[in-house]
Amino acid sequence: MRFGWPLRALGAELWWNEAWDLTFELLRDPWSHLNASLANFRYVPSPVDAAFFNWVDAYQVMNRGKGKVRPPALPRPWAPTGAAPDATRARVVDPERAERRARLADRLGLARS
């Protein structure tokens, strides 16, 4: 609903190519919920959060002293902790999935493998 279009408008008032264009804009926005979900962030960071952490990193590098080792970047609290994206999401068990996929393959004329 970010662009003012509800999902039920898809196909009636909003065409698929228009919906794809809007979705592509959401993917280009680094602060959108869709982008954060695909990156497996814990929460959606605001631009102020990111600017603050970047500023602290730059400040530490500028004031490290001559000849000293570059300090490591601060961990971003919104970033995943290193777990695989599939390991953090619960799998939904659907006993009818195989049957629906078989019906769809028959309807589309696809060979089953």
N, C-alpha and C positions, 0 to 999 in steps of 0.2 A: 504494500500500500504506500510505498515511499513516493511513487510518482502519481499517486491519486487513482490508480486503477486497482480494483479488487480482483481477486483471482477468478471470480465467477464471470468477469467481463471477457475472459479469454475465449475467443471464438465467436462471441456475439458482437461486441463493440471493438475489441482489441484483436488484431490479427496476429498470427504466429510470428511473422517477421518483425512486427513492431514489438512484440513481447521479447523476442531475442535481442533486439537492439537495446531495450531497457535493461535486460539481464546483463548484457555485455557492459553497459555503463556501470552497473553495480559491481561487476568483477574488476573494473578498472579503478574503482574507489577503494583505497586501502583501509578506510575506516568503516566500511559497510559490514553488516552482520553476515552477509553471504560470504564475503572474503574472509572474515575471521573464522567462520565455520569451516571453510575449505582449508584454511591454514591450521586448523585444530587449536585455535587460541582458547585460553580459559575464559576470557571476556573480551569484549570489543574495546580496544584502546582508543582513547581520544587523541587528536593531534597534539594536544597539550602534554599528555603523558609521554608520547614519543619524543617531542621536542625537549622535554625536561631530561629524559634519560640520555639523549644525544648530547645535550649541553653538558651534563655531568661527565660523560665520557671525554668530550673535547677539553673540558677544564682540567681533568686529571692528566691528559696527555700534555697539555700546555705547561703544566706546573710540576712535571715529574722530575725535573732537574737534568742537568747536562750529563750525558753518558749513562743514565739509568735506564733500566728496562722499561719498555712501554707497559703500562698497567692494563690488565685485561678489561674488556668491556663489561659493564654491569649486566647481569642477567635481566631480561625483560620479564616482569611478572605475568604478562599476558601470554607469553610464548609457552609452547608445550614443554614438558620437563624431560623430553627425550624418549618418551614412550611412543611406540608406533601408533599412528592414528587409528588403526583397526583395533588395537588392544584397549583403547580408551572408550570405545563405543560398544554398547551392549548389542549383541546380535538378537534379532527378532526371529523366533522360530515360527514358521508358517507351514503347517502340514499340507496346505492346499496349493503351495507354490508350484510344485512339479506338475500337478494336473493343469493349472492355469497356463504354465509355459508350454505344455504339450498342446493344449487347445489353440494357443496363439500360433505355434509353429505350424499346426495343421491349417489354420485359417490363412496364414501368410504363404503357405506352400514351401516352407523351409524344411530341409532335411534334418532329421534328428540325429544327434551325435552322442 
